[in-house]
Amino acid sequence: MTIELLRSILGWATVINLSVILVWFVVFTLYHDALYRLHSKWFKISHERFDSIHYAGMAFYKIGTYLLNLAPFLAMTFVA
């Protein structure tokens, strides 16, 4: 595997992961009440807890994307 191939893979992985987080945010924003009703059937959960779980999940996902995909991609871009 060449450095150029790895850099390309990391670039596309970053794009895909940021697209996933964008879709998650849009769905969460537009369909908040429907999602809450669906999840509250399965779990006893308050609105505040539901929101905090989703925002924490989005934050961890975004941080993971930045640290594991974007940072190595940028490092390889700057070195090459």
C-alpha positions in Angstrom: 0.0 0.0 0.0 1.5 3.3 -1.0 1.3 6.5 0.9 -0.8 8.1 -1.9 -3.4 5.3 -1.7 -3.5 5.5 2.1 -4.0 9.3 1.9 -6.8 8.8 -0.6 -8.5 6.3 1.7 -8.2 8.6 4.7 -9.6 11.5 2.6 -12.6 9.5 1.5 -13.2 8.1 5.0 -13.2 11.7 6.3 -15.8 12.7 3.7 -18.0 9.7 4.4 -17.8 10.1 8.2 -18.6 13.8 8.1 -21.5 13.0 5.8 -22.8 10.5 8.4 -22.6 13.1 11.2 -24.3 15.7 9.0 -27.2 13.2 8.2 -27.4 12.3 11.9 -27.7 16.0 12.8 -30.3 16.8 10.2 -32.4 13.8 11.0 -32.1 14.5 14.7 -33.1 18.2 14.2 -36.0 17.6 11.8 -37.5 14.4 13.3 -36.6 15.0 17.0 -40.1 14.3 18.4 -40.6 11.2 16.3 -37.2 9.8 17.3 -38.0 10.6 20.9 -41.3 8.8 20.8 -39.7 5.8 19.1 -36.9 5.5 21.7 -39.1 6.3 24.7 -41.1 3.1 23.8 -38.0 1.1 24.3 -36.4 3.0 27.2 -37.6 5.1 30.1 -35.8 8.3 29.1 -36.4 12.1 29.5 -36.2 14.6 26.8 -33.1 16.2 28.3 -31.3 12.8 28.6 -32.3 11.9 25.1 -30.8 15.1 23.8 -27.6 14.8 25.8 -27.0 11.2 24.6 -27.4 12.2 21.0 -25.2 15.3 21.3 -22.6 13.4 23.2 -22.7 10.7 20.5 -22.3 13.3 17.8 -19.4 14.9 19.6 -17.5 11.6 20.1 -18.1 10.6 16.5 -16.9 14.0 15.2 -13.8 13.9 17.5 -13.0 10.4 16.4 -13.4 11.4 12.7 -11.0 14.3 13.2 -8.4 12.4 15.2 -8.5 9.1 13.2 -9.2 10.3 9.7 -8.6 14.0 9.2 -5.5 14.5 11.2 -3.5 11.7 9.5 -4.9 12.8 6.1 -3.6 16.4 6.7 -0.3 15.1 8.0 0.3 13.0 4.9 -0.8 15.9 2.7 1.7 18.3 4.4 4.5 15.8 4.3 3.9 14.9 0.6 
